[in-house]
């Protein structure tokens, strides 16, 4: 599914409220610009059986020992399956990148989405949730405490 179709579906699936539709239409270009950085339009995430994304806490090995909570988006089902091996409670789910980025906006306490490209995930991108939110706030003229 191409990015334009994903944007159109995101807007079409917005709640039937003029303000919400206008907000989704306003932030769609931000999501589209971000999504164009990646090699693919579809990625794979790991979810629990109840539909929750698998989140991973990364911690620096050297001072100041910052922690970061991330979600991985894998560029192939094989990559995702390799990371879920041994855990029968995880399900590999294919997701279009635009809705994935949109859901990241509300994924508190997640700090970042790590997009891993095939064939082996050695190339990847980090999408900071806070950076994406800052762009949305600026576009919608929202105060910093509103997501």
N, C-alpha and C positions, 0 to 999 in steps of 0.2 A: 504494500500500500504506500503510495507516494506521500510526501509531506503535505502537499496541498490538500489532498483528500483527508489526511489526518486532522488538519486544522479545521476543515469544513465540518467533519464529524464532531470534533470537540465543541464547536459553536452550536451545531444542531442538537447536541445532547445536553447543552446547558439547561438549567432549570428555566421553566417558562416564566421568566420575570424580566422585564425590559432592562432593569439595572444590571442584573447578573449577566445577561446576554451581552450588553454593552461592555461590561468589564472583561468578559472572556474575549470579545472581539478586540479590545484594546491591548490585551497582553499576548494575543496570538502571534503578532510579529516578533515579540521577544523570544517566544518558544521556537518559532520557525528559524530565527537567526541562530539560536543555540543549536538546534537539531541539524542544521546544515554543516556543522563542524565534523560530523561523524560519518563513517563510511557506509552505514546502513540506515534503513528506516525502521527496522524491527530488531528488538533485542530480547534477551531472555533473563528473567529474574527468578530467584528462588523464593517460594512462598511456603508458609506452613499450610496444613490442611484447612485451617479456618480463614485462609486468604491474607494473612499478615506477611509482609515482606520479611525476608531474613535480613536482619541488621547485624553488622559486624563492628565491634569496637576495636579500633587501631590505637596503639599506644607507642609513642616514641621511646626508643631504647636508651636515650641519653637525655640529661636534663635539658629543658624543664619538664619532660615527661608529659607533654600534651596528649590528650585523648581526642579521638574523632570517631563519631558514629557514622558508618557509611552503608550504602546499599550497592551491590555490584549488579551491573547490567552487562550480560555476556553477549558477545557478538554471534554466538552459535549455540545451538542446543547441546552440541557435544561438549563445549566448554562448560556450560552450566551443569550438565550431568556429571562431569568430572569433579566439580566442586560440591556436588550433593551426594556423592557416593558414600554409602555407609549410613546415611541418615534417611530412613524411610518416611520420616515425617515431612520432608521437603519435596515440593513439587516444582518442576520447571514450567514456567508460564511465559509464553511469547507475548510481548507487548510492543505496540507502536511507540516510537520515541516521543512524539508530541504528548500523548496522554501520560507517559512516564514522567516527563519533565513537569507537566501540569500537576501531577500527584505529588511530586517532590516538594512543591510549594507548601503543601499542607502536612508533610511528613515529619512532624515534630516528634522526637528529638533528633532526627537525622541531620547531620552536618553536610553531607555530600553524597552525590551519586558518582560512582566510579564506573565509567563506560570502558569496557575492555573489548578490543577489536580482535577478530580472528587473524591468523589461524590459531595462535596460542595465547593470546591475551597479553603479550609483552608490550604492545602499544595500547595506550589508554588515555583517557581524559578524566579529569575531575571537574564535576559541576558543583560548585558551592551553592548550597541552598540559600545562604544569606545573600550571596551576590545576585542570584536570580530574584530573590525577594526584593532586594534594593532596586533593581530595574523595574519590577512591577509596581512598587510603591511610588517610584518617580513617575511612571507612566500614568498611574491612577491618582497621583497626588495624595497618597495616604500617609498618615503619621507612622513613625518607625515601629510602633507597638502593634500595628495591624498587619496580619498576614494576608 
